[in-house]
Amino acid sequence: MSGEGAVGREVPGAEPRRYGHGVLAAFAAGILRAAGVPPDHASVTAERLVEADLRGRTGHGLIRIPLYVRRIEAGSVNLRPRVSVVSEGPTSALVDGDNGLGQVVMTTAASIAIDKAEAMGMAWVGTVNSNHAGAAGIYPAMAARRGLVSIYMAVGNANSMPPWGGNEKLLSTNPIAIAVPAGDDPPFQLDIATTVASHGTIKVAAQAGEQMPVGWVIDADGEPITDPGRAHDGFLMPIGGYKGAGLNIAIGLLAGVLNGAAFGRSVVDQNAELASPTNTGQAMFVMRPGLFRPDGSGAAVAEHLAELRHSGSNRAGPLRLPGDEAGRLEVENLANGIAVPPALVEELNATARRLKTGQLLA
């Protein structure tokens, strides 16, 4: 698809097209500005979304733009929020997002947590009145780039799972992400939902016309659902059975309830209730590793990670640890461009045309 102001490059056939990181960030920011988002907030949000795509977290990347625009147009997002610290201590803060875009709120909260941890050794920062903030791992990655350990948690934006043994959807995907610096080596980075699959991953499968694997979603009788179009008819499955369900609740309490944010029946389905603010909660812990080892322990972390990668296996090559594939994809995508499926290109271009941005992905 081409047009006046077109950017990127065309790839024939049904193969994904590749676009540069800067091209996609500028294109996404243009759509958000056309929807009424101030330029600085549009740039931050677009950058966080493209960072997710860079690292292969495509369920939380550009695929979210059309939904964000629909929610903005429905009036559920405050386009000019006063993001502020409403309570604070030397090692803590509660950030009120004033219903602003989640990436803006969490980038602010992460920056506060990082600065406090550098000054005081550690910090815990929570959010209230936030929104969906994209891929969990991008916020600990911000801390890792400054040589800091970090843990991020969030309450998801649609309930899709019951408590273990129940049948009422009171729990969301509630992700957790952890980053541990490894000296001169890439950091250890874990980024997972506490359900087997996230809503974003299901949306990616639906857009690609693919079926879901057995084990992602079950119906009320415990039978598998594999059609992504019917995912909302069933329950997402927790990772690790009752253990994952328990971790999901713990995250909901820490990132939601303790901040005054939504959890349980108060969670708003951002897809179905477009006009309703979500009051999303997030929490981020950041720590200076030198608190416990004067050298910061980065070399020791790298040594142990190498030991794990090169431990015994029935397959050739080193084992893949959390964050390894995301790091590989980031390098590849920065060099070759980010692959965007044709169906998503069409959806994004349709949104851009409707908003008259004057810029399309070619």
N, C-alpha and C positions, 0 to 999 in steps of 0.2 A: 504494500500500500504506500503510495507516495502522494505528495501534495505540496503546496507552497510552504516553505519553511521546513521541509522534510529533513530528518536527520537519520544517521545510521547507514546501514547498507542492506540491500536486498539479497536474500538467499533463496533461490528457486526451490520449488517443491514444498513438502510439509516439514522439512527439517527446521529446528529452532534457528532463529537469526541471532547473530552476535552483535552487541553494541558496547561501546566503551563505557566505563564507569561514569565518566563525566557527562557523556551524552544522556545517559539514563537519568542521572541525578538532575540535570538541567530540565529534561523533559518532564519528570515527575514534579519538580518544583513549579514548573509552568502551569501544570494542571491545578495544583493546589492554590497558586496565586489567583488563577482564573475563578476558582471557587470561593475566593474571598479571604484566603489565609494571608496574613502579612508576610512580606518577603523573607524576613529572618526565620520565622517559624516554618515557612514552606521549605526553606533550604535545609534546616535541621531535620525535618521529617523526611524529606526526600533522601538525604544522606543516610539516615538510619535504615530506611527501606532498602536502598541499594546495597548497603553493607550486608544486609541479610542475604540478598541474592548473590553477592560476591562469594559468600561462604557456603552457598548451597542450601540456605534456609529459605527456599523459594515460597513456602507457604506463608511466610511473614514478610515478603518483599513487595515488589510492585503489584503483585496480585491483589494486594489490599487497597490500592488506590481507588478503584470504583466504589467500594464499600465506604471508604472514608468520605468520598464526595457525596454519596447518598445521605450519609448521616449529617454532614455539614448542611446540605440543602434542606434536610428535615428539621434543622434547628437544634439538634441535640449536642452540638459542640460549640463551645465559646471560642470564637475566632480571635478575640483580643483579651486573653485571660491575664489576670494578675497573679502569676505564679509566685508564691511567697512562703517563707518559713513561718509557721504559726506557733511552733514551740521548739526550743533549742537548748542544748547543753554542750559542754566542750567536746563530747564524742557522740552527739546524737542530734537529730533534727527531724521534724515532721513537715513535709512540704505539701501545701495545699495547691493543687493544680488548677483550681478555679475552672474545672471542666475544659481545660485546654487539650490540644492534641497530645496523645500519650508520649510520643517521642520527645516532644518539647519538655514535658513535665519530667520525664525520667532522665533526660540529658542534664537538666538542672539538678535533679536529686543526686545523680551519679557524680557530678562535678563537686557538689557539696561534700559528699561522702569521701571522695578522693582527697580533697583539700584538707578535711578534718583528720583523715588517717595519716596523711603526711606530717601534719603538725602534732598530733596527739598520739599516734601509734595505731589507733583503730577508731572506727566509727560505724554507727548504725543509723541509716536514714530511711524513713518510710514516706509513702505518699498517700494522699486521700484526694478524692475528686479528680482522679486522673482518667485516662482512657487507654485503650489498647496501645501498647508501646512497641509492638513488633517482636522480633526474635530476642529471646532472653539473653543469649550469649553475647550480644554486642555491648552490653553494659559492663559485665566483668572484663571484657576485652579492653575497654577504656582504662580500667584500673591496671590490668596486666601491662599495658604499654608504659605505665609509670612505675613498674616494678612492684606492684601491690597485689596481694591475695584478695579475692573478692568472691562473695556469694550473693546471688540475686534470686528473688522469688516474686511471683505475681499471682493474683487471682485471675483466672480466665474470664472471658466475656460471654460465656453461654454455658449454662449447666447442661451436662450431657451424660452424667454418671450418677448412680445412687451410692449412698454409703454401702459398704460391703454387706451383702445379705439383704439389702433393701430393693425397692422398685420405684422410688421417687427420685427424679433427677434433681439433686441438690448440690452436686459437685461439678466443677469445670475441669479443664485440662491442667490448671495450676502448675506452671513450669518452674524448674529450678536450674540455675546455671552457676558453674564454679570455674574460676580461673586461678591457676597457681603458676607464677613465673618460674622459668627454668634457666635462669642465667642468660647466656648467649643463645640458647636453643629456644624454639617456639614453646610457649607456655602450654601446660595441660589445660584443656578447656572442655568441660562437660556442659552440654546444653540439651536438656530433655524435658518433655512434658511428663506428667505423672500418669498419663493415659498412654496406651500403646501407640495411638496415633493422635495427632492434633487436628483441629478443624481445618487449619491451613493445608495440612498434608492431604486431607480428604478432598478439599477444594481443588488441589493440584491434580489429583487422580481424576476427579470429575471433569475438569477442563480438558484433560488429555484423553478422555473417553475410555479410561481404564477401570477395571474392577478393583475393589479393595481386597486385600488378602484376608483369609479366614483368621479371626482373632482380633481384628480391629473393632468390630461392632457386633453386638448380638441383639436379638429381639427379646420381648418380654418372656418368651419361653426358653431362652437360652440358646436359640438357634442362630447361626451366623448370618449376618447381612453383608453381602459383597457389593451391592449396587450403591455407589456413593450418593446417588440421588435419593436413596432411602435411609441415609445415615441418621437423619434426625428422627426417624421412626423408632430407632433403637437406642441402646446404651453403649457409650464408649467403654472399653475395657481398661482397667488399671494395670500398670506395670506390676509384675510380681504379686498379683492377687491381693490379698488383704493387706500386705505390707505396703504396696503402692497406694492403696486406698487410704491407709493411715497417714502416709507421707503427704498425700494430697490435702487431707484435713489440716495437718500441722501447718502447711504453707498457707492455707486459707486463714488460719488463726493469726499467724505471724505477719502476713502481708495485707490481710484484710481487716479482721476484727480489731486487732490492737491499734490500727490506724484510724478506725472509724469508717472504713470503707466497706463495700458490699461483700457478702459471703452468704452461701446458702440460698434461701428463698429471696433474698434481696438482690441477687445478681440479675442484671438485665441482659437479655439476649441481644447483642448489638446488631445481629442480622435481622431479627424479627421485629424489634422495637426501635425503629430508626429514630424516632423523635424523643426517646427517653435518654437522659444522661446516665452513664453507667456507674459512676462513682467507683472506678477501678482503683484497687490498692496494689502497691508494690513495696518491696523492702530490699535494701541492699546493705550488706556488711562488707567493709573494706578494712584490711589490716596490713601494716608494714611488716614484712617477714623478718626483718632484723630485730623485732622484739624478742625473739626466742633464740636466734642464732646470729651472732654479730656479723657474719659474712652474708646474711640474708638467705643462706641455704639454697640459692639458685643452682649452684653446681651440684649439690647433693640431689636435688630434685631431678636434674637432667640425668644424673648417673642412674638413679632408680628407674626413671622412665625408659632409658636405653636398655636396662636389664630386662624390663618387661617386654619391650618390643622384640628383643632378640632371644627371648626364652623359647623353650621347646614348642614345636608346632608340626602338624602334618602337612602344612602347605609351605611353598617356597616364599622366601622373603620375610621381612620383619612383620610382626603383628601390628595391627592398626589400633591405636589407642584413641580415646575420646579427644576430638579436636584435630587429629592428624589429617583426616580427609577434608575437613573444612579449611585447614591451612593450605593443603594442596590445591583445592579449588580456588582459593583466593589468589594464589600465585598465578594459576592458569588463567583465571578470568581477568585478572589485571593485564596479563600479557596478550590475550586473544579476544577479549570482550566477553560479556555475560550473555549466555544463551537465553533467549526469550522465546517461548513457544508461539507459533503463529496465532493461535486462538487468543492468547493474552495480548499480543500486539494489536489484534483487531479490536479487542475490548478496550484497551487503553486509547487507541486512536479514535474510537467512537466517542469516548468520554472527552478527549481533547477537541474533537470537532464540535460536539454539542456546546462546549464551553468557549469555543472560538479562541483557542490559545494561539493559533497560527503556526503550530509546530506539530508534526506527526513523525512517528517512527517509520522509516522507509522499509 
